[in-house]
Amino acid sequence: MSDNYRSVVKRENRAEQVSQQRTNHLLVIGIDKYKNGIATLNNAVRDAKTFRDILLNTYQFEEKNITSLFDEAATIGNIRKTFSNILNSLTDADNLIFYYSGHGEERPSGKSVRGYWIPHDAILDEDYTYLPNEEINLLFKNSRAHHVFGIVDSCYSGNLFTRSVDTANERINSFASRWLLTAGRNELVSDGVKGGNSPFADTLFSYLKTYPNDSFWVSDLCTRVLKGMDYTSEKQTPRGEPLQDAAHRGGQFVFYKKGFIPEPEKVVFEAPTKVVDKVNKGLGEQKEVTIPKLATPTNLKSLKTYLKKLTNLNLEEALIQFEKYLSDGSSKENDILMQQGSFNRNKNQQLSNLITEANASRTEARIRYAMLSYIDDLEEEDVQFDA
């Protein structure tokens, strides 16, 4: 395994959907070759091109809506110009995915630290020549695009996240979203063996190439990548979740394969159910959350859809319903009981002010990701339906 890392500093060793059909745009940036003493990478451009080709060949993306910046084209000026064009041209009728593969760095900035992408023409150790995360986050915050999903395969890419946020959405593809998937947290990430892909990219591409269904959500992708990296030898932990303070509205981008025509969601909204948020019990107030009534599942496919929607609407109720539909002796029973325990402990600690809101949100996000993974893995023998 190569000891190359994606850090500047060398270190040791139908035509109409439920709402509307939006146009998917893709920006890919890959940099192997650097100027001014910055170490060369092996696989960043290869990874970016592979990601572009998978989306172009398999999913609903067209060449005319793809922008690519590789090596010498990926200067700080060109990246900023491309960001400006995207911010000023895309509307709510568009979705945007961007993919960055190259060096990243984290450097001291007074009392804090700042994260950066490293463009082709950057100067080693001169952070004024780097692209700060604040500019990258503006792509999320200021874009008029409906969905924005970023994938970043670089060292210290987790610095792009500021605070975690819990999401709750009624129709997963109708609300605007801002999601980000990074190769690691504030840590070094591997560039991989020369001529191959980085471990993160390899896991990501494997999922995109082999997923059997015609559609899946961004949260599915993030969950699978996080889970897949557990089985690599690399000691890096990807992070994938919504961004706070960036115009996120609780939705998710949905990957549709070419030729697939999504059917309208069979959700009944006429009879909402009011659920009391039990976190507030004992605090002198109770918060009512209106949850749309979902169609009752009758088979495995509809159950998976039901549980996924519920997971994003009301995690506590999703945990209860998941257990309710499990057959006796299902291997998933211990998994769901463990997540219920984690959820209850998290609520109790939050109620007692033993943890911060940010830490509580992170724990709930991890439980949600685990739930989505369990739902995907359900088999006929795991479930039972009332006669």
N, C-alpha and C positions, 0 to 999 in steps of 0.2 A: 504494500500500500504506500502510495506516495505521501511524503510529509508536507506537501504543498498545502498552504491554507490561504483562504480568500481574505487575507488581511494585508495591508500595506507593509506593516512592520514584520520583518522576517523574524520568526520565533523558532525556538528549538523544535530540533527534529519535529296542419293545416296552416293556413296562412295567418290565422288570427288566434291569438292565445286568449286567456281569460281576460286580460286587459288589452294588450296590443302587442304586435310583433315589433321588437326593437332590433336595431342594427348593431351587431357586435363588432367592436373595434379592438385591435390588438397592437400593443407597442412592445417590442422586444429589444433589449439592450444586452449585448454580450461583449466583454472585453478580455482578451488574452494578452494583447501587446500593449505595453505601457512605455511612456517616455520618462526621461529624467530620473533614472535610477530605481524605478518601481519594478518589483519582480514580475516576471512573465508568468501567466497561468497556462494550464494545459487544456482545460475543458470548458471554459466559460462560454466561448462562442459556440462550440459544439452543442452545449446544453440549450442555449437560447434558440439556436436553429432547430434543434429537435423538438422543442416545445412548440415553436411556430408551425412546424410541419405537421405535428399531431393535430393541432387545432384546425389547421387548414384542410387536412385530408379527412378527418373523422368528425369534426364538429361543425356547427353552423357559423363558419367564418369564411370570408372571401378575401382574395389577394388584394383587391383594391382598398380594403379597409385595414391593411396591415402596414405598420411602419417598423422598419428594422434599422438599428444603429449598431454596427459591429466595428470593433477595434478603432481605426483612425477616424471613423465617422462619429464615434461616441465621445466627442469633446464636450467640455462643460458648456460651451456656447451652443452646440447643436442639441444637447439634451434640454437646455433651458428653452431654446427656440421651439423644440418639439412639444414640451410641456405647455408653452404658451399657445401654440396652435390647437392643442387638444382642449385646453380650457376655453378657448374662444370659438370653437367650432362644434363641439358635441352638445347635445341637448337631451331632454328627458326621453327622446325617441331613440337614444343610443345607450349601449353598455360598453364599458371599457375594461379590458384586462391588460395589465402590464407585467412584464417579466424582466427582472434585472439579474444578471449573472456576472460577477466580477469582484474586485476588491472592495472591502468595506473597512472602516476604521472608526474607533472611538477615541476621542482625545479630550484632555482636560479643558474646561472653559469656566474659569473663575471657581465658584463653589460647586459647580456641577460638571457634567461631561456632555459632549455633543457627539452624535453619530453622523457618519458621512458615507456617501457613495464616492468612489474614486474614478473620475473620468480618465480617458486615455491620455490627456495632456496635463495631468496633475503633476505637481512637483513634490517629491518625497519630503514628508514632514512639514510641508507648508500648507496648513489646513485652509488658508484662504483660497487655494486652488482646488479644493474639494467641493463636492455638492452636498450641502447640509441637509439633514433629515427634515428640517422645517420646510424646505422647498418641495421635498417629495410629498410631505403631508398636505401641502396646498393642493396637490393633484387630487387628493381625496376630498378635502374640505370645500374647495371652490368649484369643482367640476359640476356642471349641470347634468352630466350623465346619470342615468337611473341607477345602474349598478356599477361600482368600481371595485375591482378585485386585483390586488397586487400580490405577486410572488417574488420574493427576494432571496437569492442564493448568494449570500456574502457573509463575511465575518461581522459580528456585532449587529446583525440586522434586527435583532430583537429590540434594539434601541429605538426603532421606529414607533414602537408602542409606548404610549404614555400611561394610560390607565385602562384597566379592563372594564368591560361593560356587559351587563346582562341584556339579552335581547328577548323580545316577545313580539311575535308577528302573527297576523291573522291569515294572510295569504302570502305564501313565502316569496312569490315572484312579483307581487304587486306593489310592495313597499320598497322604497329606495334603500340601497345598502352601500356600505364601505367596509370591505373585508381585506385582510392582509394575511399572507402565509409567508413566514420567513424560515430560512434553513436552520437557524439557531436562535438562541437568546443573545445575551451580551457575552459572546464567546467566540472562539475560533471555530471555523467550519472547514471541512476537508474539500480540496479540489479534486480528489480522486486520482486514479491511475491514468497516466498519459494515454490518450487515445480512447478513453472511455467516457463516462459521465461522473459527476460528483455523486456521492452516496445519496444526497438529498434529491438531486435531479433523477437519478436512477429509480428511486422509490416513487417519485411523482409520475414519471413517464410510464412506469409499469402499470400504475393504477389507471391512467388515462387510456392506455392502449387496451387493457384487458377487461375494463368494467363491462359486464354483460348487458346491462339495461340501456335503454335509449335516452335516459335522462338521469341526472343526479344533481344534488345541491353542492354549493361550495363547502358547507359544513361536512358533507360526506367526504369530500376530497381532503379537507384538513384532517379529519379524524383518521382516515386511512393512511395518510402520510405520516402522521404522528405515531400511529400504531406500527407502521412498517419500519420506521427508523429504530424502533426498539430492538429489531432483529439484526441490525447492522453492527459492525465492530466499532463504528465511530461514536465517540462520546460527545454527541451534540444533540440538542433537544429542540426540534422545530416548534414553532408557535403559530397557530392559526386561529383567528377570532375577529370579531368586528372591532373597528376603531371608534373610540369615543371622541367627541368634539370634532367630528369630521363629516357631519350631515348624514350619519347613519340613521336609518328609519326602521330598522328591524327586519328588512328583507334579506334575500339572498339571490345571487346570480345562479341561474340554472343552466347547466351544460346540456344542450340538446345535440344528439348525433344528426348527421346529415340525413335529410329525407323524413325525419320524424316530425309528426304533427301533433303537438300536445293537445290533449283533451281538456275541456273546462273542468275545474276542480268541483267535485260533488260535495260542496259544503253548504249546510243550511244556516242562514244568518237570521232567519225570522224569529227564532226562539233563543235569544241569548241567555246564558246562565250566569248568575252572579256568584262569584267565589270569594270568600273572605280570606284575605291574606293573613295567615296565622302568625306571621313574624311580628305583627303589631299587637297581638293579644297580650294584655298585661301592661301595655304602654299607654293606655288611656284612649286609644283610638284603634279602629279597625278599618282597613283599606279594602274597598270592594273593587274587584277586577272583573270586567265583563268579558266573558269567554264565549265565542260563537259555538253553537251546537254543531258537532261534527257527525257525519253520517256513521251509523253503527256498522262496524266491520263484520263481514260474513265469511271471509276467507283470508288466507295468509297474505295475499297481495294487498287487500283493502285494510287489513290489520296493520301492516307495515306503514302504509300511508297515514292511517289514523294516528298511530303512535308517534310518527315523526312530526305531524302537525301539532299534536298535543305537547310534545317535548319542547317545541318552540313557543307554544302558547302558555303552558303552565306546567313546569317541570315536576312539581310535587304530585299533581294529578296524573301525569304521565307515568310516574313510578308506580302509583297505585294501580292504574289500568294495565300496565305491563305485567305486574304480578297476577292480576285477576285473570288474564288470558293464558297464563302458562299452564301447561298440562302437569299432572302429578308426576313427580320424578324428573322434571325437565332439568337438564344440566345448567340452564340459565338461572335457576332459582337462587343459587348462592350468589351469583353475580348481581342480581337485582337487589337482593337483601343487603349486600355490601354497599351498594350505591344509596339505598334508602337510609342506611345507617350514617353514611357520610353526609347526606343531605340534612338529616335531622341534627347531627352534631354541628354542622355549619350554621343552621338556623338558631340553635340554642346559644352558640358562641356569639353570634351577631346580636341576639336579643340581650345578652349579658354584657355587651360592649367589650368582649374579649378579643375580637378581631376587627380590623378595619373593613370598611365597605369594599375597598378594592380587593382585599384578600378573600372576602366572602364571594365577590363576583367571580374571581378566578377559580375558586373551588366549585362554584355552580357551573361555570363553563366547562370544567373538566368532567363533571358528572354528566352534563348534556352531551359532550362528545362521546363519552363511554356509552351512554344510552343509544345514540345514533348507530354506533358500531354494533351493539347487541341486537338492535332491530334489524340491521342488515343481515346479521348471521342467523336469524330465526329460521328454523326448518319446520315442516309440517308436524313432525313428532313433538315439537316443543309447545304447540298451542292447542287450545280447545275452545269451542264455541258452544254457546247455549243452544239447545235444540229448539 
